Amino acid sequence: QVQLVESGGGLVQPGGSLRLSCAASGTIFSLDVMGWYRQAPGKRRELVAEFSSGGSTNYADSVKGRFTISRDNAKNTVYLQMNSLKPEATAVYYCNFANSIIRSINYWGQGTQVTVSS
């Protein structure tokens, strides 16, 4: 019933920018937490940025000031603008929509690869 599709990943040079998109379809009105995660090879998946159920944003310390999460409710789409990219940002980025009360109700996209390299 719910599908999330990420797009916008690719290869970018250090210092460059990239914008990721997560388009949602299906019944998502109960999914009030929207976030971006990433997983680099050999590392745990980590939260990058999210909208809480109240609409406030949270960012990983490593991306504060450089990444911005936004959304277009009319399009059921969440974005992640990534600026001043560093090689450490290389990872597969995943979109996740979740219910803030029932933790097990959540959906993942398929992921999109971001590679920051010269």
C-alpha positions, -999 to +999 in steps of 0.1 A: +000+000+000+029+023+006+058+028-017+088+051-014+110+058-043+143+077-039+160+094-068+187+120-074+218+101-063+249+100-083+286+109-085+296+144-073+329+160-066+339+171-030+323+205-023+295+199-048+258+196-042+231+171-048+194+170-041+177+137-033+140+131-037+117+106-020+083+103-037+056+085-016+025+067-029-003+050-011-019+056+023+006+076+042-014+099+064-006+079+095+032+081+088+041+113+105+078+110+108+098+114+076+135+110+074+166+103+055+191+076+065+224+065+050+246+035+051+282+034+041+300+001+034+308-016+066+289+008+088+255+009+105+226+027+089+224+062+105+199+090+106+209+119+085+178+142+088+142+139+096+109+157+102+094+148+135+056+144+140+054+180+150+072+192+119+105+201+135+137+190+119+166+171+133+200+166+117+230+145+124+258+166+138+280+157+108+257+173+083+243+203+102+246+235+083+252+217+050+221+195+045+185+206+045+154+184+046+123+198+030+090+185+018+062+192-007+030+178+009+010+183-023+034+160-041+040+136-012+076+141-017+105+147+008+138+162-003+173+162+010+195+191-003+231+183+003+257+210-001+294+212+005+296+174+001+325+155+016+338+121+007+325+109+041+290+114+027+295+085+003+267+060+011+234+046+000+207+070+011+173+057+021+140+074+027+119+063+057+083+071+066+072+060+101+044+062+126+057+081+156+036+061+181+039+026+167+075+021+159+071-010+139+050+008+113+075+022+089+085+019+052+118+021+034+127+031-001+151+011-022+179+035-017+199+057-039+237+057-042+256+089-035+293+089-042+315+119-034+349+116-051+374+135-071 
